[in-house]
Amino acid sequence: MSVIAVTVPIMTNAVQAYAYAGPSTLTAGRLALSTSGGRTARGPLSHPRFFSGLLTEAAPAAAGLLAVANVAQARYDRPAPTFSRDPVVTCNGDRLRFESFSACGGVYARLDVLERALDGEVVDLGTTNVDVNGPLREALARVGGADPLHLGVGRDELAVTTLDGAVVEKKVPLPERWLRGFAEVQLVTAGFDLRAELTGPEAVRFLRTLPRRVGSALWAVPSGRSLRLTSGPGPGAVCLPGPDRLATMLTLLRFARTLRLYGPARPDTAVASAWELELPGMRYVLTLSPDSGRSFSTEGAVLRTLASDDAADDADLVGALLAFEPRVEPDLLAERSGLDAPRVRAALTQLGAAGRVGYDTAEAGYFHRELPYDRDRVAAMNPRARAARELADSGAVRLDGSGLALVTSGDRVREVRGTTCTCPWWARHQGQRGPCKHVLAVQITKGAQA
């Protein structure tokens, strides 16, 4: 029986459906990951097939995939039952990237299975969702030893053992916070640098001794060959907001070779951070929002770029030049597109707002994934940017030439100077959740007059 494709999840509040040709299975040393509709180098496909071959490091790969799937089920801000959500997988040719967000939106997980852990045929490049069901979870948890594991990402007559034509359909709410989270994470982590690195034994010792829960953010500070925790920032410190959100790393410690910590330079308040565990032939990364109760979807880092008139048009041009590269080179894109480097980076941010671009802290570079891109959807997901556009278009912004701007919003007039505003939003967040609509409206107006 034929299978009618259901669109790949586009992260809206509506209930969508994953449609799989059969459940993912792990039997007789063959891991068959069933795919849903996705985008490939050849265009949209109902059930794309990306890879067929061996995972030469079977045990860490199985544990890492399970960890990514477990993050997708977790809610770290409060205990609550959650819907099952399936990870996103991207084949970039020399690697497979598995990604997910926690149900609360505050933890981003990624497993990069690199070329040295893969021995087989790359069938196609692209992005889709993979089915990670209950029986598969149980099977992944039992993988051990040094034997290689055959992996098929997509239907493979050698690996799929389900009934021919069987359809597995999962109907789950797919919140837009995933898509917004993809955008925020790539922008936030692009400003990170490597801050600390621990060898395997020290990494294991540090992670095993982390406290379960604390009321406020902790900071990891270099101390000899290890790290110590403090209650406040200091030279070289990396923020650790919610140590319990690193729990999925504990299941991977038996494979740990190195732990690397990434963060911004000299932060003075709680900020996001990235924690990377190097495994044999792969990397497992967790990026944490500044607080257990904060979703990446609320950070607002993309708003300045979304307020640009040029960014959306440039994104169409730059997006057409992407080819699922494992590393996107902005300078090369600038040369090919004829745009300058700042406009290319703004376009990449716009593409990231649609989930089409991610950032790899280990390689300090962007990578291409392909979730559905819709300019109107990007605007709809960011109401502050839309409200700012409405203020600017209605003539609500007055510039006096001295650096002060007056923005009429309803029956109030807000004063904007630089990135500060007299509105309640700015008073509450002090710029930590992105600019308010009044600051954005001033930016739009100045851009139109330039």
C-alpha positions as CSV (number, residue, x, y, z in Angstrom):
1,M,0.0,0.0,0.0
2,S,1.3,3.5,-0.8
3,V,2.1,6.0,1.9
4,I,0.8,9.6,1.6
5,A,3.4,12.0,3.0
6,V,2.5,14.3,5.8
7,T,4.4,17.5,5.9
8,V,7.5,17.6,8.0
9,P,6.8,19.3,11.4
10,I,6.9,23.1,11.0
11,M,6.7,23.8,14.7
12,T,3.4,25.5,15.0
13,N,0.9,25.3,17.8
14,A,-1.4,23.2,15.7
15,V,-1.4,19.5,16.0
16,Q,0.5,18.1,13.0
17,A,1.3,14.5,12.2
18,Y,4.5,12.6,11.6
19,A,3.9,9.9,9.0
20,Y,6.4,7.0,8.9
21,A,6.6,4.0,6.6
22,G,7.1,1.9,9.7
23,P,8.4,2.1,13.2
24,S,12.2,2.4,13.8
25,T,13.7,-0.9,14.9
26,L,16.8,-2.4,16.3
27,T,17.1,-6.1,15.6
28,A,20.0,-8.5,14.9
29,G,22.5,-5.7,14.9
30,R,20.6,-3.5,12.5
31,L,19.4,-0.1,13.5
32,A,16.7,1.1,11.1
33,L,15.6,4.7,11.7
34,S,12.3,5.4,9.9
35,T,12.0,8.9,8.5
36,S,9.0,11.3,7.9
37,G,8.6,13.8,5.1
38,G,11.7,16.0,4.7
39,R,13.8,18.2,2.5
40,T,16.7,16.8,0.6
41,A,19.3,18.0,-2.0
42,R,16.9,16.6,-4.6
43,G,13.8,18.4,-3.2
44,P,11.0,17.3,-0.8
45,L,10.6,13.6,-0.3
46,S,8.0,11.6,1.7
47,H,10.5,9.3,3.4
48,P,14.0,10.3,2.5
49,R,16.9,7.8,2.8
50,F,20.2,9.4,3.9
51,F,22.6,6.7,4.9
52,S,23.2,3.0,4.9
53,G,26.3,1.4,6.5
54,L,28.1,0.8,9.7
55,L,28.3,2.7,12.9
56,T,31.8,1.8,13.9
57,E,31.2,3.0,17.5
58,A,27.9,1.4,18.2
59,A,27.6,1.8,21.9
60,P,28.3,5.5,22.2
61,A,26.1,6.2,19.2
62,A,23.2,4.3,20.6
63,A,23.6,6.0,24.0
64,G,23.9,9.4,22.3
65,L,20.8,9.0,20.2
66,L,18.9,7.9,23.3
67,A,20.2,11.0,25.2
68,V,18.9,13.3,22.4
69,A,15.5,11.6,22.5
70,N,15.4,11.8,26.3
71,V,16.0,15.5,26.2
72,A,13.0,15.8,23.8
73,Q,10.8,14.2,26.5
74,A,12.2,16.2,29.4
75,R,10.7,19.2,31.1
76,Y,13.2,20.9,33.4
77,D,11.2,23.9,34.7
78,R,8.6,21.8,36.4
79,P,7.7,18.1,36.6
80,A,4.9,17.5,34.1
81,P,3.8,14.9,31.7
82,T,4.9,15.7,28.1
83,F,4.2,14.6,24.6
84,S,6.7,12.5,22.8
85,R,8.6,14.5,20.1
86,D,11.0,13.0,17.6
87,P,14.5,14.3,17.0
88,V,15.5,16.1,13.8
89,V,18.3,14.4,11.8
90,T,20.4,16.2,9.1
91,C,22.8,14.4,6.8
92,N,25.6,16.8,5.9
93,G,27.6,14.2,3.9
94,D,30.5,13.6,6.2
95,R,28.3,13.5,9.4
96,L,24.8,12.9,10.8
97,R,23.4,15.5,13.2
98,F,20.6,14.5,15.6
99,E,18.9,17.5,17.3
100,S,16.1,18.1,19.8
101,F,14.8,20.6,22.3
102,S,13.4,19.9,25.8
103,A,9.7,20.1,26.2
104,C,10.2,23.3,28.2
105,G,12.4,24.8,25.4
106,G,15.3,25.6,27.7
107,V,17.7,22.8,26.6
108,Y,19.0,22.2,23.1
109,A,20.7,18.8,22.5
110,R,22.7,17.7,19.5
111,L,24.6,14.5,18.7
112,D,27.1,14.8,15.8
113,V,28.1,11.4,14.5
114,L,31.3,12.2,12.6
115,E,32.9,10.7,9.5
116,R,35.3,8.5,11.5
117,A,32.3,6.7,13.2
118,L,30.5,6.1,9.9
119,D,31.5,3.5,7.3
120,G,28.9,3.2,4.5
121,E,27.1,5.0,1.7
122,V,25.6,8.5,1.9
123,V,22.5,8.2,-0.2
124,D,21.3,11.8,0.0
125,L,21.7,15.0,1.9
126,G,18.9,16.7,3.8
127,T,16.8,16.9,7.0
128,T,13.9,15.0,8.4
129,N,12.5,13.6,11.6
130,V,13.2,10.1,12.8
131,D,10.9,7.9,14.8
132,V,12.2,7.1,18.3
133,N,9.6,4.9,19.8
134,G,9.3,3.0,23.1
135,P,10.7,-0.4,22.0
136,L,13.5,1.3,20.2
137,R,14.5,3.2,23.3
138,E,14.6,0.0,25.2
139,A,16.8,-1.6,22.5
140,L,19.2,1.3,22.3
141,A,19.7,1.2,26.1
142,R,20.9,-2.4,25.7
143,V,23.5,-1.8,23.1
144,G,27.0,-2.5,24.4
145,G,30.4,-4.0,23.5
146,A,32.6,-3.2,20.6
147,D,30.7,-4.7,17.7
148,P,29.7,-2.3,14.9
149,L,26.1,-1.7,14.2
150,H,24.4,-1.5,10.8
151,L,22.6,1.8,10.5
152,G,19.9,2.7,7.9
153,V,18.6,6.3,8.1
154,G,15.4,5.9,5.9
155,R,13.8,2.8,4.4
156,D,16.4,0.1,3.7
157,E,15.4,-3.3,2.4
158,L,18.3,-4.8,4.3
159,A,17.4,-3.2,7.6
160,V,13.6,-2.6,7.8
161,T,11.9,-5.6,9.2
162,T,8.4,-4.2,9.6
163,L,5.3,-5.3,7.7
164,D,5.4,-4.0,4.1
165,G,3.3,-0.8,3.8
166,A,2.7,-0.4,7.5
167,V,2.1,3.2,8.5
168,V,3.0,4.7,11.8
169,E,1.3,8.1,12.5
170,K,2.1,10.2,15.5
171,K,-0.2,13.2,16.2
172,V,1.5,15.5,18.7
173,P,1.5,19.2,19.4
174,L,4.6,20.7,17.8
175,P,5.1,24.2,19.5
176,E,6.7,26.9,17.6
177,R,9.1,27.3,20.5
178,W,11.2,24.5,18.8
179,L,11.6,26.6,15.6
180,R,12.2,29.8,17.5
181,G,14.6,27.9,19.7
182,F,16.6,26.8,16.7
183,A,16.9,30.5,15.7
184,E,17.9,31.8,19.1
185,V,20.5,29.0,19.8
186,Q,22.4,29.5,16.6
187,L,22.6,33.3,17.2
188,V,23.5,33.0,20.9
189,T,26.2,30.3,20.5
190,A,27.8,32.2,17.6
191,G,29.1,34.6,20.2
192,F,30.6,31.8,22.4
193,D,34.3,30.8,22.7
194,L,35.9,27.8,24.3
195,R,36.3,28.6,28.0
196,A,37.5,25.4,29.6
197,E,38.5,21.8,28.7
198,L,38.7,18.8,30.9
199,T,40.2,15.4,30.1
200,G,38.0,12.2,30.4
201,P,38.8,11.3,34.0
202,E,38.4,14.9,35.2
203,A,35.3,15.4,33.2
204,V,33.7,12.3,34.7
205,R,34.7,13.4,38.2
206,F,33.3,16.9,37.7
207,L,30.0,15.8,36.2
208,R,29.3,13.1,38.8
209,T,29.7,15.5,41.7
210,L,27.4,18.2,40.4
211,P,24.5,19.1,42.7
212,R,21.1,18.0,41.6
213,R,19.2,21.2,42.0
214,V,20.1,24.7,43.1
215,G,17.9,27.8,43.4
216,S,20.1,30.1,41.3
217,A,22.8,29.8,38.6
218,L,26.2,28.4,39.4
219,W,29.5,29.2,37.7
220,A,32.2,26.8,36.7
221,V,35.6,28.3,37.2
222,P,38.9,26.7,36.1
223,S,40.8,25.3,39.0
224,G,44.0,23.4,38.2
225,R,43.2,20.6,35.9
226,S,39.5,20.7,36.9
227,L,36.7,23.1,37.6
228,R,35.2,24.4,40.8
229,L,31.7,25.8,41.3
230,T,31.1,29.3,42.6
231,S,27.9,31.3,43.2
232,G,29.0,34.2,41.0
233,P,30.9,35.0,37.8
234,G,34.7,35.5,37.7
235,P,37.6,35.4,35.2
236,G,37.2,32.5,32.8
237,A,33.9,31.4,34.4
238,V,31.1,29.6,32.5
239,C,27.5,29.9,33.7
240,L,25.8,26.7,34.8
241,P,22.1,27.5,35.1
242,G,20.5,24.3,36.4
243,P,23.1,21.5,36.8
244,D,20.2,18.9,36.6
245,R,19.8,19.9,33.0
246,L,23.1,18.1,32.2
247,A,21.7,14.8,33.5
248,T,21.6,13.1,30.1
249,M,25.4,13.5,29.9
250,L,25.8,11.1,32.9
251,T,24.6,8.2,30.8
252,L,27.5,8.9,28.4
253,L,30.4,9.2,30.9
254,R,31.7,5.7,30.3
255,F,32.6,6.9,26.8
256,A,33.8,10.4,27.7
257,R,37.1,11.6,26.3
258,T,36.9,15.3,26.8
259,L,34.5,17.9,28.2
260,R,34.5,21.4,26.7
261,L,32.7,24.4,28.0
262,Y,31.7,27.3,25.8
263,G,30.3,30.7,26.8
264,P,30.6,34.5,26.2
265,A,33.5,36.6,27.4
266,R,33.2,38.1,30.9
267,P,29.5,37.8,31.6
268,D,28.2,39.6,34.7
269,T,24.8,37.9,34.9
270,A,23.4,34.5,34.3
271,V,23.7,33.6,30.6
272,A,23.4,30.7,28.2
273,S,26.3,28.2,27.9
274,A,27.2,25.1,25.8
275,W,28.6,21.9,27.2
276,E,30.2,19.5,24.8
277,L,31.2,15.9,25.6
278,E,33.6,14.3,23.1
279,L,32.9,10.7,22.6
280,P,34.6,8.2,20.2
281,G,33.9,9.5,16.7
282,M,31.2,11.9,17.8
283,R,30.2,14.9,20.0
284,Y,27.2,15.3,22.3
285,V,26.3,19.0,23.0
286,L,23.9,20.5,25.4
287,T,23.2,24.2,25.3
288,L,21.4,25.6,28.4
289,S,19.2,28.7,28.5
290,P,20.1,31.3,31.2
291,D,17.6,29.9,33.6
292,S,15.7,26.6,34.1
293,G,12.4,28.5,33.7
294,R,13.5,30.3,30.5
295,S,12.8,28.9,27.0
296,F,15.2,29.8,24.2
297,S,12.1,30.9,22.3
298,T,11.7,33.9,24.5
299,E,15.3,35.2,24.4
300,G,14.6,37.7,21.6
301,A,18.2,37.7,20.2
302,V,16.9,37.5,16.5
303,L,14.7,40.5,16.7
304,R,17.2,43.1,15.6
305,T,17.9,41.1,12.4
306,L,14.2,40.4,11.7
307,A,13.6,44.2,11.8
308,S,15.9,44.7,8.9
309,D,14.2,45.3,5.5
310,D,17.1,43.7,3.6
311,A,17.4,40.5,5.7
312,A,14.3,38.7,4.4
313,D,15.2,39.3,0.7
314,D,18.8,38.5,1.3
315,A,17.8,35.2,3.0
316,D,16.1,34.1,-0.1
317,L,19.3,34.6,-2.1
318,V,21.6,33.1,0.5
319,G,19.3,30.2,1.1
320,A,19.4,29.2,-2.5
321,L,23.2,28.9,-2.3
322,L,23.2,26.5,0.7
323,A,23.9,22.9,-0.2
324,F,23.8,21.0,3.1
325,E,27.5,21.8,3.8
326,P,28.8,20.5,7.1
327,R,30.3,24.0,7.5
328,V,28.8,27.1,6.0
329,E,31.4,29.7,5.1
330,P,30.0,33.3,5.3
331,D,32.9,34.7,3.3
332,L,32.3,32.3,0.5
333,L,28.6,33.0,0.5
334,A,29.4,36.7,0.3
335,E,31.5,36.2,-2.7
336,R,28.9,34.0,-4.4
337,S,25.9,36.2,-3.6
338,G,27.5,39.6,-4.1
339,L,26.4,40.7,-0.6
340,D,28.8,42.1,2.0
341,A,29.7,40.0,5.1
342,P,27.3,41.7,7.5
343,R,24.4,41.2,5.2
344,V,25.3,37.6,4.7
345,R,25.4,37.1,8.5
346,A,22.0,38.8,8.9
347,A,20.6,36.6,6.1
348,L,21.9,33.5,8.0
349,T,20.2,34.7,11.1
350,Q,16.9,35.1,9.1
351,L,17.4,31.6,7.8
352,G,18.1,30.4,11.3
353,A,14.8,31.9,12.4
354,A,13.2,29.3,10.1
355,G,15.4,26.5,11.4
356,R,17.6,26.4,8.2
357,V,20.9,27.3,9.8
358,G,22.6,26.1,13.0
359,Y,25.9,26.9,14.7
360,D,28.6,24.4,15.7
361,T,30.7,25.7,18.6
362,A,33.3,23.0,18.2
363,E,34.1,24.1,14.7
364,A,33.1,27.8,15.2
365,G,31.0,27.7,12.1
366,Y,27.5,27.5,10.7
367,F,25.9,24.4,9.2
368,H,22.9,23.9,6.9
369,R,19.8,22.1,7.9
370,E,16.5,22.3,6.0
371,L,13.2,22.8,7.8
372,P,10.4,24.6,6.0
373,Y,11.1,28.3,5.4
374,D,8.2,30.7,5.2
375,R,8.9,34.4,5.5
376,D,5.3,35.1,6.8
377,R,5.7,32.4,9.4
378,V,8.9,33.9,10.7
379,A,7.2,37.2,11.1
380,A,4.2,35.6,12.8
381,M,6.4,33.9,15.3
382,N,7.9,37.2,16.5
383,P,5.1,39.5,17.5
384,R,7.5,42.2,18.8
385,A,9.1,42.5,15.4
386,R,5.7,42.7,13.7
387,A,4.5,45.3,16.3
388,A,7.6,47.4,15.7
389,R,7.0,47.3,12.0
390,E,3.5,48.6,12.5
391,L,4.7,51.4,14.7
392,A,7.3,52.5,12.1
393,D,4.9,52.2,9.2
394,S,2.3,54.3,11.0
395,G,4.7,57.2,11.6
396,A,4.7,56.7,15.4
397,V,8.5,57.3,15.6
398,R,9.9,60.9,15.9
399,L,13.7,61.4,15.7
400,D,14.9,64.7,17.2
401,G,18.5,64.5,16.0
402,S,20.1,64.4,19.4
403,G,19.9,60.6,19.8
404,L,16.5,60.7,21.5
405,A,13.5,59.2,19.8
406,L,9.9,59.5,20.8
407,V,7.6,56.6,20.0
408,T,3.8,57.0,20.3
409,S,2.3,53.6,21.3
410,G,-1.4,53.8,22.1
411,D,-2.0,56.7,24.4
412,R,1.6,56.7,25.7
413,V,4.8,58.2,24.4
414,R,7.9,56.2,25.1
415,E,11.4,57.7,25.1
416,V,14.1,55.7,23.3
417,R,17.8,56.4,23.6
418,G,20.2,53.9,22.1
419,T,19.0,50.5,23.2
420,T,17.1,51.7,26.3
421,C,13.4,52.6,26.6
422,T,11.0,54.0,29.2
423,C,8.5,51.2,28.6
424,P,7.6,48.5,31.2
425,W,9.2,45.8,29.1
426,W,12.6,47.3,29.2
427,A,12.3,48.1,32.9
428,R,11.4,44.5,33.6
429,H,14.1,42.8,31.5
430,Q,16.8,45.5,31.1
431,G,17.6,44.2,27.6
432,Q,18.1,40.6,28.6
433,R,15.2,39.3,26.4
434,G,16.1,41.3,23.3
435,P,14.9,44.8,22.4
436,C,11.4,46.1,23.0
437,K,9.1,47.0,20.1
438,H,9.8,50.7,20.6
439,V,13.6,50.2,20.2
440,L,13.0,48.1,17.2
441,A,10.6,50.6,15.6
442,V,13.3,53.3,16.0
443,Q,15.9,51.0,14.3
444,I,13.5,50.4,11.4
445,T,12.8,54.1,11.0
446,K,16.5,55.0,11.0
447,G,17.2,52.3,8.5
448,A,14.5,53.6,6.2
449,Q,15.9,57.1,6.4
450,A,19.5,56.1,5.8
